[in-house]
Amino acid sequence: VSTDLSRDWRDAREPAEVLHLDHAASSRQSTAVRDAVAGHVRLEGAVGGYVAEDAAEPGLERAREALRLLVGLENADVAFVDSASSALTALLMFWPVPSGSVVACLPGEYGPNRSVFARFGLVVRELPVDRIGRIDLELLPRWLAADSQRPALVHLTQVGSHRGVLQPAPATVEICRNAGVTVFIDAAQSLGQVDSRAGADAVYGASRKWLSGPRGVGMLATRPDRRVAEQMGTREGHIAGQVGLASALDEYLTRGPARTQELLAAVGRLTRETVDGAAGWAVVEPMNEPTAITTLAPPPGVDPLLVRMRLIERHRMVTSAFGTARAPGEMTGPLLRVSPHLDVLSEELEAFRTALIEVTER
Ligand SMILES: *Cc1c(COP(=O)(O)O)cnc(C)c1O
């Protein structure tokens, strides 16, 4: 997938020392992001953390504005936290849903999110989905109406960590709104990868994944009237990381979200076409799914965690492998995940296929 966009993305970074096919876990920061982080750290050294934070505020407000645009929530109250998981926890603390309430989520809900729901005493009910785990929009209105235990909340993970399937977030939000049900969206995998404008009541995500910002930064955007960020008050935070995220958001908007999303969809398609069937590995999601996440089910007797380790040790190729705890309601066995960004070349994907076959067989 060689385009100007792809070359620009590659040239904006230090050369990779590995074949990095793991952006769904943690991307590669650009030199501009790195310099923004370093610049803020230097300023903290020069004037102290609080004065430096005041100086960073205009840039942070620009980042909040960018996030409002990206999640389609005008005037949203935006807070920076340290991860997507802590955003969900903060959300449930400051937008309380009574213990014992029903939260509706996908069968493929992110495992750690289910643990957060349990910690808040919420009862999970699974939304109707099709064969690949995509929400069934035709059934949804009736499901919401007929449900004897009506959900207090729909929690939609727009793109899962365990499967590159894009959920129809705007249509889901509209149906829930008509039914008077609040919707929260987990956009940890969708911000920077797919169109995340859905106008949900609250949306949260992470900096380090598809936006290629620093680690240790998450964000939470809520409907302005809920004032979640305000209720959270002033908390200690990794301001240099937030400044880095602001820089990553600038780059993303300059590059163009629509062009980026389109190219990432092409990257996903090419990845799936290249690796499907290699040494018996099978692509889980539809070939044409408009995401850059490819998950592979192993041939019988092959352990994805071992294969991941061999790929790093023998070929310096970075992927993810995980067990069913990642999405316990949907996964039936461990998977290998391949998630390249805009810069990947078709010959790199070919080399990955060759390496995958080698490490699977020996
Ligand atoms: C990564 C991820 C999270 C958690 O993000 P953290 O920043 O690690 O807390 C939540 N949901 C999904 C779908 C994810 O991929």
The ligand as a Gaussian input file, in Angstrom:
#p B3LYP/6-31G(d) Opt

LIG

0 1
 C       -6.876000      -1.352000      24.729000
 C       -8.347000      -1.404000      24.927000
 C       -8.941000      -0.961000      26.107000
 C       -8.150000      -0.561000      27.321000
 O       -7.284000       0.477000      27.080000
 P       -6.185000       0.802000      28.173000
 O       -5.685000       2.142000      27.744000
 O       -5.167000      -0.284000      28.085000
 O       -6.849000       0.833000      29.488000
 C      -10.310000      -0.966000      26.196000
 N      -11.061000      -1.386000      25.176000
 C      -10.535000      -1.835000      24.024000
 C      -11.446000      -2.274000      22.936000
 C       -9.155000      -1.866000      23.869000
 O       -8.621000      -2.326000      22.738000

